[in-house]
Amino acid sequence: MEDHPSICVWHACSSSTVPGLVERCCENWLNQEERIRADRFRQSTSRNQHVVGRGMARRLLGRDRIDPKAICFAAAKYGKPYVTEPAEAQLPFNVAHTDGLVMCGIGNRIDDLVGIDVEKLDRRTDPGLANRYFSAPEIRFLENYQSDADRRNAFLRIWTLKEAFIKAIGTGLQTPLADFAFEEIDSERPRIRMLNQSLESNTEWSFMSIEPRPGYIGAVAVGAVLTKREAGVTLRRFEDLLV
């Protein structure tokens, strides 16, 4: 195992209608319970995203050495999934999806925290959400943008960073988004500042905003202990594994 944190973020298109090659391959890796859950989705978009997300996780955690169907998952207190067995597949992972795209991030060290998020850039956004949920420094940052398009993109940049962080720590929206603030938001490596002391820990955080495919913006969060090195991030197309 490598001695510094890194994450590989795989991304795949997902169909909004009839399942395509990615969906068919991923469904073959699901267990019976996951197939039943998939069939409960009324909308094809949601069903396909569920199938691709869980199928990707199984295939990538197996790393060509483990049968994807042999991997067992459990859920932490607030619902974040993790691998219970086999031991060889016990790596941190996280799944994110939006209209037309699914991402799966796999960490390389079992004790690291991993969170990812993705949004479509043309998604409708309500500017009022920032005032309701963001921290004061982030609200001031958004106010610097004059055009609606630039402000929307900046909002989504912050939103995905925040989502990636709360997914990494496994609390989801149980952690108020105003309890922490991102700084150097426009840089390649945004920084986080904890505004609520309860979030302070000995975890070293690395963040990165990414463009997995044209028209999408995503974010990666990696939390590691016993290291001062920033996490490395690699982007890969999941379809390349299916050729």
C-alpha positions in Angstrom: 0.0 0.0 0.0 1.3 3.5 -0.9 2.4 5.7 2.0 0.7 8.8 0.8 -3.0 9.4 0.2 -4.4 9.3 -3.3 -7.7 8.8 -5.0 -8.7 7.6 -8.4 -12.0 9.1 -9.6 -13.7 7.1 -12.3 -16.6 8.6 -14.3 -19.2 7.1 -16.6 -22.1 8.4 -18.6 -25.5 7.2 -17.5 -28.6 7.0 -19.6 -31.8 8.9 -18.9 -33.9 6.4 -20.8 -33.1 2.9 -22.0 -30.1 1.2 -20.2 -27.0 1.2 -22.3 -23.7 -0.8 -22.2 -22.6 0.8 -18.9 -25.9 0.0 -17.2 -26.0 -3.6 -18.6 -22.4 -4.3 -17.4 -23.0 -2.8 -14.0 -26.2 -4.6 -13.4 -24.4 -7.9 -14.0 -22.3 -7.1 -10.9 -25.2 -6.4 -8.5 -26.6 -8.8 -6.0 -30.2 -9.6 -5.7 -31.0 -7.0 -3.1 -29.5 -4.3 -5.2 -31.5 -5.4 -8.2 -34.7 -5.3 -6.2 -33.9 -1.8 -5.0 -33.1 -0.6 -8.5 -36.5 -1.8 -9.7 -38.2 0.4 -7.1 -37.1 3.5 -8.8 -39.9 4.9 -10.9 -37.7 7.1 -13.2 -35.3 5.5 -15.6 -32.7 8.2 -14.8 -32.6 7.4 -11.1 -32.6 3.6 -11.7 -29.7 3.9 -14.1 -27.7 6.1 -11.8 -28.2 3.6 -8.9 -27.2 0.6 -11.0 -24.1 2.3 -12.4 -23.0 3.7 -9.1 -23.2 0.5 -7.2 -21.9 -1.6 -10.1 -18.9 0.7 -10.6 -18.0 0.5 -6.9 -18.1 -3.3 -7.0 -16.0 -3.6 -10.1 -13.4 -1.0 -9.0 -13.1 -2.3 -5.4 -12.6 -5.8 -6.9 -9.6 -4.6 -8.9 -9.7 -7.7 -11.2 -8.8 -9.9 -8.3 -12.1 -10.2 -6.5 -15.5 -11.2 -7.9 -17.6 -8.0 -7.7 -20.6 -10.0 -6.5 -18.5 -11.3 -3.5 -18.1 -7.8 -2.0 -20.3 -7.1 1.0 -21.4 -3.7 2.1 -22.8 -2.1 5.3 -23.9 1.4 6.1 -22.5 3.7 8.8 -24.6 5.7 11.2 -25.7 8.3 8.6 -25.9 5.9 5.7 -22.4 6.1 4.1 -21.6 2.6 2.7 -18.4 0.8 3.4 -16.9 -2.6 2.7 -17.2 -5.3 5.3 -15.6 -8.2 3.3 -13.5 -9.4 1.8 -10.6 -7.7 3.5 -8.8 -7.2 0.2 -11.6 -4.9 -1.0 -11.7 -2.7 2.2 -10.7 0.6 0.7 -12.5 3.9 1.2 -14.9 4.8 -1.7 -17.6 7.2 -2.5 -20.2 7.5 -5.3 -21.8 10.7 -6.7 -24.2 11.2 -9.6 -26.1 13.9 -11.4 -28.1 14.0 -14.7 -26.1 12.0 -17.2 -23.0 11.2 -15.2 -21.9 8.9 -12.3 -18.6 9.1 -10.5 -16.9 6.6 -8.1 -13.8 7.6 -6.1 -11.6 4.9 -4.7 -8.9 5.7 -2.1 -5.7 3.8 -1.6 -5.4 3.6 2.2 -8.0 1.9 4.3 -8.0 4.6 7.1 -8.4 7.6 4.8 -11.7 9.5 4.4 -13.0 9.9 0.8 -15.8 12.1 -0.5 -16.8 13.2 -4.0 -19.6 15.2 -5.6 -20.6 16.2 -9.1 -23.2 18.6 -10.6 -24.2 19.5 -14.2 -23.1 23.1 -14.9 -26.5 24.0 -16.5 -28.4 22.9 -13.4 -30.9 25.5 -12.2 -29.7 27.1 -8.9 -31.4 29.3 -6.4 -29.1 32.1 -5.3 -31.0 32.2 -2.1 -29.6 28.8 -1.1 -26.1 30.4 -0.6 -27.6 32.9 1.9 -29.4 30.1 3.7 -26.7 27.5 3.9 -23.2 28.9 3.1 -20.8 30.5 5.5 -20.4 34.3 5.6 -17.0 34.2 3.8 -18.4 32.1 1.0 -21.4 34.4 0.6 -19.0 37.4 0.2 -17.0 35.4 -2.3 -20.1 34.9 -4.5 -21.1 38.5 -4.3 -17.9 39.4 -6.2 -19.4 37.8 -9.4 -21.5 40.2 -11.5 -23.0 37.8 -14.1 -25.6 35.2 -13.3 -23.7 32.5 -15.2 -20.4 33.2 -13.3 -22.2 33.3 -10.0 -24.0 30.0 -10.7 -20.7 28.3 -11.6 -19.0 29.7 -8.5 -22.0 28.5 -6.4 -21.7 25.0 -7.8 -18.0 25.0 -7.2 -18.6 25.7 -3.5 -21.6 23.4 -3.3 -19.7 20.4 -4.6 -16.7 21.1 -2.3 -19.1 21.2 0.7 -20.9 18.1 -0.4 -17.6 16.2 -0.9 -16.5 17.1 2.6 -19.7 16.1 4.5 -19.8 12.9 2.4 -16.1 12.2 3.4 -16.8 12.6 7.1 -20.0 10.5 6.7 -22.5 12.9 8.3 -24.2 14.3 5.3 -26.4 17.3 6.0 -26.4 16.5 9.7 -23.4 18.8 9.6 -24.6 22.4 8.9 -22.9 23.7 5.7 -22.2 27.0 7.5 -20.0 25.3 10.1 -17.0 25.3 7.8 -15.8 27.6 5.0 -13.7 27.1 1.9 -10.9 29.5 1.1 -8.9 29.9 -2.1 -11.9 28.6 -3.9 -10.7 29.5 -7.4 -7.4 27.7 -6.9 -6.5 24.2 -7.9 -6.4 23.2 -4.2 -9.1 25.0 -2.1 -8.6 25.1 1.6 -11.1 24.4 4.4 -11.5 26.4 7.6 -13.5 24.9 10.4 -15.9 27.5 11.9 -17.3 25.0 14.4 -14.7 23.7 16.8 -16.4 20.3 17.0 -15.1 19.7 13.4 -11.5 20.2 14.4 -9.4 17.0 14.3 -5.9 15.7 13.4 -7.1 14.9 9.9 -5.2 16.6 7.1 -7.6 17.5 4.3 -6.9 17.8 0.5 -9.5 19.2 -1.8 -9.7 19.6 -5.5 -12.3 20.9 -7.9 -12.5 18.9 -11.1 -14.1 18.8 -14.5 -14.7 15.1 -15.1 -16.3 15.8 -18.5 -17.4 18.9 -20.4 -20.4 20.5 -18.9 -19.8 19.1 -15.4 -18.1 20.2 -12.2 -17.1 18.0 -9.4 -15.1 18.0 -6.2 -12.9 15.6 -4.3 -12.2 15.5 -0.6 -9.5 13.2 1.0 -8.9 13.2 4.7 -5.7 11.5 6.0 -3.9 11.2 9.3 -0.1 10.9 10.0 0.8 12.7 6.8 1.3 16.3 5.6 1.3 15.4 1.9 -1.6 16.5 -0.2 -3.5 13.7 -1.8 -3.0 12.9 -5.5 -6.1 12.7 -7.7 -6.4 10.8 -11.0 -9.4 11.0 -13.3 -10.3 8.0 -15.5 -13.1 7.0 -17.8 -15.0 3.9 -16.6 -16.0 3.0 -20.1 -12.4 2.2 -20.9 -12.7 -0.8 -18.7 -15.6 -2.2 -20.7 -14.0 -2.2 -24.1 
